[in-house]
Amino acid sequence: MGAHLYADEWIVSVTDVTPLARTIHAHVQAGELDAARQLLPRERPYPVHHGMPAHLSR
């Protein structure tokens, strides 16, 4: 059941970020850390639902 849900329902898209990773890596290698940071995707907090085991929400 779990693999079916994961493969067919939970994954909504897959994005190839290889070109972006290579660009960020090139900036890091060149010492251009601010330029590399600006290209990183924004992180969003994952919503934790009430009742989720405490060890998963740390």
C-alpha positions in Angstrom: 0.0 0.0 0.0 2.7 2.5 1.0 4.7 2.2 -2.2 1.6 2.6 -4.4 0.6 5.8 -2.6 4.1 7.1 -2.8 4.6 6.5 -6.5 1.1 7.3 -7.7 -0.4 9.8 -5.3 2.1 11.5 -3.0 4.7 12.5 -5.7 3.2 15.4 -7.6 6.2 16.4 -9.6 9.9 15.8 -10.2 12.2 18.6 -11.3 15.7 18.1 -12.6 17.9 20.6 -10.7 21.2 19.5 -12.1 21.9 22.7 -14.1 21.1 24.8 -11.1 23.3 22.7 -8.8 26.2 23.0 -11.3 25.7 26.8 -11.4 25.7 27.0 -7.6 28.7 24.8 -7.4 30.6 27.0 -9.9 29.8 30.0 -7.8 31.0 28.3 -4.6 34.2 27.2 -6.3 34.9 30.7 -7.5 34.3 32.0 -3.9 31.1 33.8 -4.9 29.1 32.6 -1.9 26.5 35.4 -2.0 25.7 34.6 -5.7 25.4 30.9 -4.8 23.1 31.7 -1.8 20.8 33.8 -4.0 20.2 30.8 -6.2 19.3 28.4 -3.5 15.6 27.6 -3.3 13.6 29.2 -0.4 12.9 26.7 2.4 9.4 26.5 3.8 8.6 24.9 7.1 6.9 21.5 6.7 3.4 21.6 8.3 3.2 19.4 11.4 -0.3 18.2 12.1 -1.6 17.8 15.6 -1.1 14.2 16.7 2.1 13.7 14.8 4.6 11.8 17.0 6.8 14.3 18.8 10.1 12.7 17.5 9.0 13.6 13.9 8.4 17.3 14.6 11.8 18.2 16.2 
